[in-house]
């Protein structure tokens, strides 16, 4: 979003613009300890601090990664780690032309009386942590809320509680001079139809933006990270790419203010190829009032992790796999 003539862009708006650079997206490398341990374990890799550092440093130092990756979401451990050459990880990323960000939430728990649903923790002490993260080199933040579709869920109570937490997070981030990436994820788990996914996502996004408005969050200085509108993973009838694209854009038009500069899609458990194909179909429709891009985790990392296998002998192969996935998604954003 360009500032009016004669006015310079706000620093957070400059960060937003850099994250939304044409043909680029965000690499989500913010897996929590249990998540990365589970993925490592499947490949017989020990989840030690040293292995996690080696793995993430291997990802970030992929040659020419900044051609297609504008920013990386880090886990707190990684933000505070140093490379094998004793350079702070955020400093290394910045030198490579990639903006460091940080996941700031503390994971999900079931609220009292709502055992089938989740609410995200992490607001306590967040103001102080954000100052530390900024001083450590972070330029943007991310908070994930989880909305599950099932029998009689999500409830309005769960949606409102998560929307309120997302808005508080966003306000605190902007107060600290950090761009918030607001992520309400409607899970694709379940046998629901694409129509049900659209209905729940629309209700969730409308609640989130109502909360952001009430918390005086500056929309021009944030990004939305959201899922595509998909059939449930166990739904017998899977919508094709064109239907997914149309439903996704229709939902966004009905729920997301045009003041939001960009929307980055999460892959949400889709296969590498499916996530890219859906992204391409959405971006090809064109004429959206927001810049559209991606913020993928597993859909970018999975081939690289499988190639790496924890061995330094496989670094070049693993980096080639990451570069290939990043390029495919960068081209998808460009409509290629």
C-alpha positions in Angstrom: 0.0 0.0 0.0 1.6 3.3 -1.1 1.4 6.3 1.2 -0.1 9.5 -0.1 2.2 11.8 -2.0 4.6 13.8 0.2 4.2 11.3 3.1 6.7 8.6 4.0 5.4 5.1 4.9 5.1 4.1 8.5 7.9 1.7 9.5 5.3 -1.1 10.0 3.8 -0.4 6.6 7.2 -0.6 5.1 7.6 -4.1 6.7 4.2 -5.1 5.4 5.2 -4.0 1.9 8.4 -6.0 2.1 6.7 -9.1 3.3 4.2 -8.7 0.4 6.9 -8.2 -2.3 5.7 -9.6 -5.7 6.2 -13.3 -6.2 7.3 -13.9 -2.6 5.7 -15.5 0.5 6.5 -16.3 4.1 8.2 -19.5 5.4 6.6 -20.7 8.6 9.4 -22.4 10.6 7.8 -21.8 14.0 7.0 -25.4 15.0 6.7 -25.9 18.7 8.9 -28.5 20.5 6.2 -31.2 20.4 5.4 -30.6 16.7 9.0 -30.6 15.4 9.8 -33.6 17.7 6.9 -35.5 16.1 8.2 -34.7 12.6 11.8 -35.5 13.4 10.8 -38.7 15.1 9.1 -39.9 11.9 12.5 -39.7 10.2 14.5 -41.0 13.1 16.0 -37.6 13.8 16.7 -36.8 17.5 15.0 -33.5 18.5 17.9 -31.9 20.3 18.6 -28.1 20.4 21.6 -28.6 18.1 19.6 -30.6 15.5 16.8 -28.1 15.5 19.4 -25.3 15.0 21.2 -27.2 12.2 17.9 -28.0 10.5 16.6 -24.4 10.5 19.9 -22.9 9.6 20.1 -25.3 6.7 16.6 -24.0 5.6 17.5 -20.3 5.9 20.8 -20.5 4.2 19.3 -22.0 1.0 21.0 -20.2 -1.9 18.7 -17.5 -3.4 15.8 -18.4 -1.1 15.1 -14.7 -0.9 14.0 -14.8 -4.5 10.7 -16.3 -3.3 10.7 -16.0 0.5 10.3 -12.5 2.0 10.0 -13.4 5.7 10.4 -16.3 8.1 8.3 -17.0 11.2 10.6 -18.3 13.9 10.0 -20.2 17.1 11.3 -18.4 20.2 14.2 -20.8 20.6 15.4 -20.1 17.0 15.1 -16.3 17.4 17.6 -16.5 20.3 20.0 -19.1 18.7 23.2 -18.3 16.9 24.4 -19.9 13.7 27.4 -22.3 13.6 29.4 -19.1 12.8 28.1 -17.5 16.0 25.8 -15.0 14.2 22.4 -14.3 15.8 19.8 -16.1 13.7 17.7 -13.0 13.0 20.8 -11.1 12.0 21.8 -13.8 9.5 18.3 -13.8 8.0 18.3 -10.0 7.6 21.7 -10.1 5.9 20.2 -12.6 3.4 17.4 -10.2 2.6 14.7 -12.1 4.6 12.6 -10.4 7.4 12.7 -12.3 10.7 9.4 -12.8 12.5 8.3 -14.6 15.7 5.4 -16.8 16.8 4.3 -15.3 20.1 1.4 -17.5 21.2 1.9 -20.3 23.8 -0.3 -22.9 22.2 -3.9 -24.0 22.7 -6.0 -25.4 25.6 -9.6 -26.5 25.9 -11.7 -23.7 27.6 -13.6 -24.7 30.7 -17.0 -26.2 29.7 -16.0 -26.4 26.0 -13.9 -29.6 25.9 -14.2 -30.1 22.1 -12.8 -26.6 21.3 -9.5 -24.7 21.7 -8.5 -21.3 22.9 -4.9 -19.9 22.5 -2.8 -18.9 25.4 0.0 -16.4 25.7 -1.3 -12.9 26.5 0.1 -12.9 30.0 3.5 -11.1 29.9 3.2 -10.6 26.1 3.9 -6.8 26.2 7.3 -7.4 27.9 8.1 -10.4 25.6 7.4 -8.3 22.5 10.0 -5.7 23.5 12.6 -8.5 24.0 11.7 -10.0 20.6 12.0 -6.6 18.8 15.4 -6.0 20.5 16.4 -9.5 19.3 15.7 -8.6 15.7 12.1 -9.6 15.0 10.1 -7.3 12.8 6.7 -9.1 12.7 4.7 -11.4 15.0 2.2 -14.2 14.6 -0.6 -15.6 16.8 -2.6 -18.6 15.8 -6.2 -19.4 16.8 -7.7 -22.8 16.1 -11.3 -23.3 15.1 -12.6 -26.8 14.7 -15.7 -27.8 12.7 -17.8 -30.6 14.1 -21.2 -31.5 15.5 -22.5 -28.3 17.1 -19.1 -26.6 16.9 -17.6 -24.1 16.6 -19.7 -22.3 19.3 -20.0 -18.6 19.2 -18.3 -18.5 22.6 -15.2 -20.1 21.2 -15.1 -17.9 18.1 -15.5 -14.7 20.2 -12.9 -15.7 22.8 -10.3 -16.4 20.0 -11.2 -13.2 18.2 -10.7 -11.2 21.4 -7.3 -12.8 22.0 -6.2 -12.2 18.4 -7.2 -8.5 18.7 -5.3 -8.1 21.9 -2.2 -9.7 20.4 -2.4 -7.5 17.4 -2.8 -4.3 19.4 0.1 -5.2 21.6 2.3 -6.0 18.6 1.6 -2.7 17.0 2.3 -0.9 20.2 5.7 -2.5 20.2 6.3 -1.5 16.5 5.9 -5.1 15.2 3.6 -6.1 12.4 1.0 -8.6 13.6 0.1 -11.6 11.4 -3.3 -12.5 12.6 -4.0 -16.2 12.1 -7.5 -17.6 12.7 -7.2 -21.2 11.3 -10.4 -23.1 10.6 -9.1 -26.7 10.6 -9.7 -28.9 7.5 -10.1 -32.0 9.8 -13.5 -33.6 9.5 -16.1 -34.7 7.0 -17.8 -31.3 6.5 -18.6 -29.9 3.1 -16.9 -26.9 1.5 -20.1 -24.9 2.1 -19.8 -25.6 5.8 -16.1 -24.5 5.7 -17.1 -21.3 4.0 -19.8 -20.6 6.5 -17.6 -21.1 9.6 -14.6 -19.2 8.1 -16.8 -16.2 7.2 -18.3 -16.1 10.7 -14.8 -16.4 12.2 -13.3 -13.7 10.1 -16.2 -11.3 10.7 -15.8 -11.8 14.5 -12.0 -11.3 14.2 -12.3 -8.0 12.3 -15.0 -6.7 14.6 -12.6 -7.4 17.6 -9.7 -5.8 15.7 -11.8 -2.7 15.2 -12.8 -2.5 18.8 -9.2 -2.8 19.9 -8.2 0.0 17.5 -5.8 -2.1 15.5 -4.5 -0.3 12.4 -5.5 -2.6 9.6 -2.9 -1.1 7.2 -0.2 -2.3 9.5 -1.1 -6.0 9.8 -1.5 -9.1 7.7 -4.2 -11.8 7.7 -3.1 -15.4 7.6 -6.0 -17.7 6.9 -7.0 -21.0 5.4 -8.4 -21.7 2.0 -12.0 -22.7 1.7 -11.8 -26.5 1.4 -13.9 -29.6 1.7 -13.2 -31.4 5.0 -10.4 -33.9 4.7 -12.8 -36.8 5.2 -15.6 -35.3 3.1 -16.5 -37.9 0.4 -16.9 -35.1 -2.2 -13.7 -33.0 -2.6 -14.2 -29.6 -4.4 -11.9 -29.0 -7.4 -9.4 -26.1 -7.7 -11.8 -23.8 -9.4 -14.5 -24.2 -6.8 -12.0 -23.8 -4.0 -10.7 -20.5 -5.6 -14.2 -19.1 -6.1 -15.4 -20.0 -2.5 -12.2 -18.7 -0.9 -12.4 -15.3 -2.7 -16.2 -15.0 -2.1 -15.6 -15.6 1.6 -12.8 -13.1 1.8 -14.8 -10.4 0.0 -17.6 -10.9 2.5 -15.5 -10.7 5.6 -12.1 -8.9 5.1 -11.9 -5.1 4.9 -10.1 -3.7 1.9 -7.8 -1.7 4.2 -6.0 -4.9 5.0 -3.0 -4.8 2.7 -2.4 -8.5 2.3 -3.7 -12.0 2.9 -1.2 -14.9 3.2 -2.7 -18.4 3.0 -1.8 -21.3 5.3 -1.5 -24.8 3.9 -3.3 -26.3 6.9 -2.2 -30.0 6.3 -2.7 -30.1 2.6 -0.1 -31.9 0.5 2.7 -29.8 -1.0 1.2 -30.1 -4.5 -2.4 -29.5 -3.4 -1.5 -26.4 -1.5 0.4 -24.9 -4.5 -2.4 -25.8 -7.0 -5.1 -24.2 -4.8 -2.9 -21.1 -4.3 -2.4 -20.8 -8.0 -6.1 -21.2 -8.7 -6.9 -18.5 -6.2 -4.3 -16.0 -7.4 -5.2 -16.6 -11.1 -8.8 -15.2 -10.5 -7.2 -11.8 -10.1 -8.6 -8.3 -9.2 -8.6 -8.9 -5.4 -8.3 -5.7 -3.4 -5.6 -7.3 -1.2 -2.2 -8.7 -2.2 -2.5 -12.5 -2.0 0.4 -14.7 -1.0 1.4 -17.7 1.1 2.7 -18.5 4.6 3.4 -22.2 4.4 5.1 -24.5 6.9 5.0 -28.2 6.2 4.0 -27.6 2.5 7.3 -25.8 2.1 9.5 -27.8 4.5 8.4 -31.4 4.1 10.4 -32.4 1.0 13.5 -30.7 2.5 13.2 -32.4 5.9 12.8 -35.8 4.2 15.8 -35.1 2.0 17.9 -33.9 5.0 17.3 -36.9 7.3 19.5 -35.2 9.9 22.7 -35.7 7.9 25.1 -32.9 6.8 25.8 -35.0 3.7 22.2 -34.2 2.5 22.2 -30.4 3.0 22.6 -29.5 -0.7 19.8 -31.9 -1.6 17.5 -30.7 1.1 18.1 -27.0 0.2 17.4 -27.8 -3.5 14.0 -29.3 -2.4 13.1 -26.2 -0.4 14.1 -23.9 -3.2 12.0 -25.8 -5.6 8.9 -25.7 -3.3 9.5 -21.9 -2.7 9.8 -21.3 -6.4 6.6 -23.2 -7.2 4.7 -21.2 -4.7 6.3 -17.9 -5.8 5.2 -18.6 -9.3 1.7 -19.6 -8.2 1.4 -16.2 -6.5 2.4 -14.5 -9.7 -0.2 -16.5 -11.6 2.3 -18.7 -13.3 
